[in-house]
Amino acid sequence: MTEIRGIYTLWLREIKRYLRDRARIVSSFVQPLLWLVIFGNGLRFSASALALGNLTYQQYIFPGIIGQTLLFTSMFMGISVIWDREFGFMKEIMVAPISRFSIFLGKMLGDSTDAVIQGIIVFVLGVLLGIKLDPLIFLEALPIMILITFGLVGIGLTVASFIESLESFGVIQSFINLPLFFLSGAIIPLRGDIPNWLQIASSINPLTYGVDALRTVVAGNAWPPLHPLYFNLLIVCVFDIAMMTIGTLAFSRRK
């Protein structure tokens, strides 16, 4: 019972911190809006150049922008570990009578919930921009978004547990975020005449499978997936378990 209460308390704390940060909520509308409106419409010619079939380029990148939002938000959430350590709150958490796994799980669930909220905001923007979506697509995409955020938040929390300063975390965050995003097929199809090294790099990128799963659900029959949906979800789940294990070990080393 103590473990559950501890997990719930940490989850609730992260949610309250997010909801009170109005600047972050407002900014969560701006970045995906810029990508979908300026980048999506500005490269409409790419629908034919990239052989996107019946999809417009805006429709193609929409699941990728959801993945980008989940990635950037999830990774950024790791900064809470550094802030908590700076102000002494992390020390209080570590001496609490709950396991390190529960501490990690509580923060991961809270940060994942924040990231999923921002992913939902992108869905709302997609509807407002005229992308054809319906409640069934949203309900199918929601659990995929949740699975994606678990592993990505795990990366952010793990990295933050080894970093001592906010400046260093920002550099490492960008170093991880950009390759994961650009090698995921979020903005460029990973099929056709692409270099072998790019195919190999994308195949070891966990976000590739998450974006492909989202595109399978959102685009439906209009876009043939890289892999079957069950295979994408299996890879994402394996990635989540791996990051939860690594993250718990990283938190366990904290004194």
Sine and cosine of phi, psi and omega as CSV:
sin_phi,cos_phi,sin_psi,cos_psi,sin_omega,cos_omega
0.00,0.00,-0.63,0.78,0.02,-1.00
-0.89,0.47,-0.65,0.76,-0.01,-1.00
-0.89,0.45,-0.69,0.72,0.00,-1.00
-0.90,0.43,-0.67,0.74,0.02,-1.00
-0.90,0.44,-0.63,0.78,0.03,-1.00
-0.91,0.41,-0.69,0.73,0.03,-1.00
-0.88,0.47,-0.70,0.71,-0.01,-1.00
-0.89,0.45,-0.66,0.75,-0.02,-1.00
-0.90,0.44,-0.70,0.72,0.02,-1.00
-0.92,0.40,-0.63,0.77,0.05,-1.00
-0.88,0.48,-0.74,0.68,-0.04,-1.00
-0.90,0.43,-0.61,0.79,0.01,-1.00
-0.89,0.46,-0.69,0.72,-0.01,-1.00
-0.91,0.40,-0.60,0.80,0.03,-1.00
-0.91,0.42,-0.70,0.71,0.00,-1.00
-0.90,0.43,-0.63,0.78,0.03,-1.00
-0.89,0.46,-0.64,0.77,0.00,-1.00
-0.93,0.38,-0.74,0.68,-0.07,-1.00
-0.92,0.39,-0.42,0.91,0.02,-1.00
-1.00,0.09,-0.22,0.98,0.00,-1.00
-1.00,-0.04,1.00,0.10,-0.09,-1.00
-0.91,0.41,-0.55,0.84,0.01,-1.00
-0.88,0.47,-0.64,0.77,0.01,-1.00
-0.93,0.38,-0.62,0.78,0.01,-1.00
-0.91,0.42,-0.69,0.73,0.02,-1.00
-0.90,0.43,-0.68,0.73,-0.02,-1.00
-0.91,0.41,-0.41,0.91,0.01,-1.00
-0.92,0.39,-0.34,0.94,0.10,-0.99
-0.99,0.14,-0.57,0.82,-0.19,-0.98
-0.94,0.33,-0.79,0.62,-0.12,-0.99
-0.88,0.48,-0.79,0.61,0.03,-1.00
-0.90,0.44,-0.51,0.86,0.04,-1.00
-0.90,0.44,-0.66,0.75,0.03,-1.00
-0.89,0.45,-0.68,0.73,0.00,-1.00
-0.90,0.43,-0.72,0.70,-0.09,-1.00
-0.96,0.29,-0.60,0.80,-0.06,-1.00
-1.00,0.08,-0.83,0.56,-0.10,-1.00
-0.97,0.22,-0.78,0.62,-0.05,-1.00
-0.96,0.30,-0.69,0.72,-0.03,-1.00
-0.91,0.42,-0.74,0.67,0.00,-1.00
-0.97,0.23,-0.53,0.85,-0.03,-1.00
-0.93,0.38,-0.39,0.92,0.00,-1.00
-0.91,-0.42,0.61,0.79,0.02,-1.00
-0.87,0.49,-0.49,0.87,0.01,-1.00
-0.90,0.44,-0.34,0.94,-0.06,-1.00
-0.93,0.36,-0.29,0.96,0.01,-1.00
-0.85,0.52,-0.62,0.79,0.04,-1.00
-1.00,0.04,-0.61,0.79,-0.03,-1.00
-0.91,0.41,-0.54,0.84,-0.03,-1.00
-0.98,-0.19,0.15,0.99,0.04,-1.00
0.81,0.59,0.86,0.51,-0.02,-1.00
-1.00,0.01,0.11,0.99,0.07,-1.00
0.92,0.40,-0.79,-0.61,-0.04,-1.00
-1.00,0.09,-0.01,1.00,-0.03,-1.00
-1.00,-0.03,0.61,-0.79,0.24,-0.97
-0.98,0.20,0.27,-0.96,-0.01,-1.00
-0.90,0.43,-0.58,0.82,0.04,-1.00
-0.89,0.46,-0.67,0.75,0.04,-1.00
-0.92,0.40,-0.58,0.81,-0.01,-1.00
-0.92,0.39,-0.72,0.69,-0.10,-1.00
-0.99,0.16,-0.18,0.98,-0.04,-1.00
-0.82,0.57,-0.78,0.63,0.07,-1.00
-0.89,0.46,-0.53,0.85,0.04,-1.00
-0.92,0.40,-0.59,0.81,0.04,-1.00
-0.94,0.33,-0.54,0.84,0.12,-0.99
-0.88,0.47,-0.73,0.68,0.03,-1.00
-0.88,0.48,-0.64,0.77,0.04,-1.00
-0.89,0.46,-0.69,0.72,0.01,-1.00
-0.88,0.48,-0.70,0.71,0.03,-1.00
-0.89,0.45,-0.66,0.75,-0.02,-1.00
-0.90,0.43,-0.82,0.58,-0.08,-1.00
-0.90,0.43,-0.65,0.76,0.01,-1.00
-0.92,0.39,-0.71,0.71,-0.03,-1.00
-0.88,0.48,-0.71,0.70,0.00,-1.00
-0.91,0.41,-0.63,0.77,-0.01,-1.00
-0.90,0.44,-0.52,0.86,-0.04,-1.00
-0.88,0.47,-0.38,0.93,0.04,-1.00
-0.87,0.49,-0.35,0.94,-0.01,-1.00
-0.90,0.44,-0.37,0.93,0.01,-1.00
-0.89,0.45,-0.50,0.86,0.04,-1.00
-0.90,0.43,-0.67,0.74,-0.01,-1.00
-0.93,0.38,-0.68,0.73,0.04,-1.00
-0.88,0.48,-0.71,0.71,0.00,-1.00
-0.89,0.46,-0.58,0.81,0.02,-1.00
-0.94,0.33,-0.62,0.79,-0.01,-1.00
-0.90,0.44,-0.63,0.78,-0.07,-1.00
-0.99,-0.11,0.09,1.00,0.10,-0.99
1.00,0.07,-0.05,1.00,-0.02,-1.00
-0.93,0.36,-0.56,0.83,0.00,-1.00
-0.89,0.46,-0.58,0.81,0.02,-1.00
-0.89,0.45,-0.63,0.78,0.03,-1.00
-0.92,0.39,-0.61,0.79,0.03,-1.00
-0.91,0.42,-0.67,0.74,-0.09,-1.00
-0.92,0.39,-0.45,0.90,0.01,-1.00
-1.00,-0.05,0.00,1.00,0.04,-1.00
-0.93,0.38,0.47,-0.88,-0.05,-1.00
-0.98,0.18,0.78,0.63,0.11,-0.99
-0.72,-0.69,0.34,-0.94,-0.07,-1.00
-0.96,0.29,0.35,-0.94,0.05,-1.00
-0.90,0.43,-0.52,0.85,0.05,-1.00
-0.89,0.46,-0.66,0.75,0.02,-1.00
-0.92,0.39,-0.60,0.80,0.06,-1.00
-0.88,0.47,-0.76,0.65,0.01,-1.00
-0.89,0.45,-0.68,0.73,-0.03,-1.00
-0.90,0.44,-0.66,0.75,0.01,-1.00
-0.89,0.46,-0.71,0.70,0.02,-1.00
-0.93,0.36,-0.62,0.78,0.00,-1.00
-0.90,0.43,-0.69,0.72,0.01,-1.00
-0.91,0.41,-0.64,0.77,0.02,-1.00
-0.91,0.42,-0.74,0.67,0.00,-1.00
-0.92,0.39,-0.59,0.81,0.03,-1.00
-0.91,0.42,-0.63,0.78,0.04,-1.00
-0.89,0.46,-0.67,0.74,0.04,-1.00
-0.87,0.49,-0.70,0.71,-0.02,-1.00
-0.91,0.42,-0.64,0.77,0.01,-1.00
-0.91,0.40,-0.59,0.80,0.06,-1.00
-0.85,0.52,-0.68,0.74,0.01,-1.00
-0.94,0.35,-0.53,0.85,0.11,-0.99
-0.90,0.43,-0.61,0.79,0.05,-1.00
-0.91,0.42,-0.60,0.80,0.05,-1.00
-0.87,0.50,-0.62,0.78,0.04,-1.00
-0.90,0.44,-0.62,0.79,0.06,-1.00
-0.86,0.50,-0.69,0.72,0.01,-1.00
-0.88,0.47,-0.68,0.73,0.03,-1.00
-0.89,0.46,-0.62,0.78,0.03,-1.00
-0.87,0.49,-0.67,0.74,0.03,-1.00
-0.90,0.44,-0.69,0.73,-0.01,-1.00
-0.91,0.42,-0.47,0.88,-0.01,-1.00
-1.00,0.04,0.02,1.00,0.09,-1.00
1.00,-0.04,0.14,0.99,0.07,-1.00
-0.96,0.30,0.76,-0.64,-0.09,-1.00
-0.95,0.33,0.95,-0.33,0.02,-1.00
-0.68,-0.73,0.44,-0.90,0.06,-1.00
-0.67,-0.74,0.22,-0.97,-0.05,-1.00
-0.84,0.54,-0.55,0.83,0.00,-1.00
-0.90,0.43,-0.66,0.75,0.04,-1.00
-0.88,0.47,-0.68,0.73,0.02,-1.00
-0.88,0.47,-0.70,0.71,-0.02,-1.00
-0.91,0.42,-0.52,0.86,0.04,-1.00
-0.97,0.23,-0.55,0.83,-0.04,-1.00
-0.98,0.18,-0.47,0.88,-0.09,-1.00
-0.85,0.53,-0.78,0.63,0.01,-1.00
-0.90,0.45,-0.50,0.86,0.06,-1.00
-0.92,0.40,-0.67,0.74,0.04,-1.00
-0.87,0.49,-0.65,0.76,0.01,-1.00
-0.90,0.45,-0.71,0.71,0.01,-1.00
-0.88,0.47,-0.65,0.76,0.00,-1.00
-0.89,0.46,-0.68,0.73,-0.08,-1.00
-0.93,0.37,-0.52,0.85,-0.01,-1.00
-0.82,0.57,-0.79,0.61,-0.03,-1.00
-0.92,0.38,-0.65,0.76,-0.03,-1.00
-0.93,0.38,-0.65,0.76,0.08,-1.00
-0.90,0.44,-0.60,0.80,0.05,-1.00
-0.85,0.52,-0.64,0.77,0.05,-1.00
-0.89,0.45,-0.75,0.66,-0.03,-1.00
-0.87,0.50,-0.70,0.71,0.00,-1.00
-0.93,0.38,-0.62,0.78,0.01,-1.00
-0.91,0.42,-0.74,0.68,0.02,-1.00
-0.87,0.49,-0.70,0.72,-0.04,-1.00
-0.90,0.44,-0.48,0.88,-0.01,-1.00
-0.94,0.35,-0.32,0.95,0.02,-1.00
-0.98,-0.19,-0.20,0.98,-0.08,-1.00
-0.99,-0.16,0.65,-0.76,-0.06,-1.00
-0.99,-0.17,-0.36,0.93,-0.08,-1.00
-0.79,-0.61,0.42,-0.91,0.02,-1.00
-0.92,0.40,-0.60,0.80,-0.02,-1.00
-0.90,0.45,-0.69,0.72,0.00,-1.00
-0.91,0.41,-0.61,0.79,0.01,-1.00
-0.91,0.42,-0.63,0.78,0.02,-1.00
-0.88,0.47,-0.64,0.77,0.01,-1.00
-0.92,0.39,-0.74,0.67,-0.01,-1.00
-0.90,0.44,-0.62,0.79,0.00,-1.00
-0.87,0.50,-0.73,0.69,0.02,-1.00
-0.91,0.41,-0.61,0.79,0.00,-1.00
-0.89,0.46,-0.51,0.86,0.00,-1.00
-1.00,0.01,-0.69,0.73,-0.10,-0.99
-0.87,0.50,-0.78,0.63,-0.15,-0.99
-0.90,0.45,-0.73,0.68,0.07,-1.00
-0.88,0.48,-0.66,0.75,0.01,-1.00
-0.87,0.49,-0.65,0.76,-0.05,-1.00
-0.95,0.31,-0.80,0.60,-0.11,-0.99
-0.95,0.31,-0.36,0.93,0.01,-1.00
-0.99,-0.13,0.20,0.98,-0.06,-1.00
-0.99,-0.12,-0.09,1.00,-0.10,-1.00
0.98,0.19,0.28,0.96,-0.03,-1.00
-0.92,0.39,-0.61,0.79,-0.06,-1.00
-0.87,-0.50,-0.23,0.97,0.02,-1.00
-0.73,-0.69,0.78,-0.63,0.01,-1.00
-0.87,0.49,0.68,-0.73,0.00,-1.00
-1.00,-0.08,0.77,0.64,0.06,-1.00
-0.52,-0.86,0.22,-0.97,-0.03,-1.00
1.00,0.03,-0.56,-0.83,-0.10,-0.99
-1.00,0.02,0.97,0.24,0.06,-1.00
-0.87,-0.49,0.45,-0.89,-0.05,-1.00
-0.87,0.49,0.48,-0.88,0.02,-1.00
-0.88,0.48,-0.61,0.79,-0.03,-1.00
-0.90,0.44,-0.55,0.84,0.02,-1.00
-0.95,0.33,-0.62,0.78,0.06,-1.00
-0.89,0.45,-0.68,0.74,0.00,-1.00
-0.91,0.41,-0.71,0.70,-0.02,-1.00
-0.89,0.46,-0.66,0.75,-0.01,-1.00
-0.93,0.35,-0.50,0.86,-0.04,-1.00
-0.94,0.33,-0.39,0.92,0.03,-1.00
-0.98,-0.18,0.11,0.99,0.03,-1.00
-1.00,-0.05,0.91,-0.42,-0.03,-1.00
-0.89,0.46,-0.48,0.88,-0.01,-1.00
-0.93,0.36,-0.41,0.91,0.05,-1.00
-0.83,0.55,-0.69,0.72,-0.05,-1.00
-0.96,0.27,-0.55,0.84,0.06,-1.00
-0.93,0.38,-0.70,0.72,0.02,-1.00
-0.91,0.41,-0.65,0.76,0.01,-1.00
-0.89,0.45,-0.62,0.78,0.04,-1.00
-0.91,0.40,-0.68,0.73,0.03,-1.00
-0.90,0.44,-0.67,0.75,0.00,-1.00
-0.92,0.39,-0.57,0.82,0.05,-1.00
-0.87,0.49,-0.65,0.76,-0.02,-1.00
-0.97,0.23,-0.70,0.71,-0.10,-1.00
-0.96,0.29,-0.71,0.70,-0.07,-1.00
-1.00,0.09,-0.41,0.91,0.01,-1.00
0.91,0.42,-0.68,-0.73,-0.04,-1.00
-0.96,0.29,-0.15,0.99,-0.02,-1.00
-0.96,0.29,-0.23,0.97,-0.02,-1.00
-0.64,-0.77,0.88,-0.48,0.03,-1.00
-0.96,0.30,0.83,-0.56,-0.06,-1.00
-0.95,0.32,0.34,-0.94,0.08,-1.00
-0.94,0.35,-0.60,0.80,-0.03,-1.00
-0.66,-0.75,0.37,-0.93,0.10,-1.00
-0.86,0.50,0.48,-0.87,-0.06,-1.00
-0.86,0.52,-0.66,0.75,-0.04,-1.00
-0.89,0.45,-0.58,0.81,0.01,-1.00
-0.93,0.37,-0.68,0.73,0.05,-1.00
-0.86,0.51,-0.71,0.71,-0.02,-1.00
-0.92,0.40,-0.58,0.82,0.03,-1.00
-0.89,0.45,-0.71,0.71,0.01,-1.00
-0.89,0.45,-0.67,0.74,0.00,-1.00
-0.89,0.45,-0.66,0.75,0.01,-1.00
-0.91,0.42,-0.66,0.75,0.05,-1.00
-0.88,0.47,-0.67,0.74,0.05,-1.00
-0.88,0.48,-0.68,0.73,0.02,-1.00
-0.87,0.49,-0.73,0.68,-0.02,-1.00
-0.89,0.46,-0.66,0.75,0.00,-1.00
-0.89,0.46,-0.69,0.72,-0.04,-1.00
-0.95,0.31,-0.54,0.84,0.08,-1.00
-0.91,0.42,-0.64,0.77,0.02,-1.00
-0.92,0.40,-0.74,0.67,0.00,-1.00
-0.90,0.43,-0.67,0.75,-0.01,-1.00
-0.90,0.44,-0.65,0.76,0.04,-1.00
-0.89,0.45,-0.67,0.74,0.04,-1.00
-0.90,0.43,-0.62,0.78,0.02,-1.00
-0.91,0.42,-0.65,0.76,0.03,-1.00
-0.94,0.35,-0.52,0.85,-0.03,-1.00
-0.92,0.38,-0.40,0.92,-0.01,-1.00
-0.99,0.15,-0.21,0.98,0.03,-1.00
-0.94,0.34,0.72,-0.69,-0.02,-1.00
-1.00,-0.01,0.00,0.00,0.00,0.00
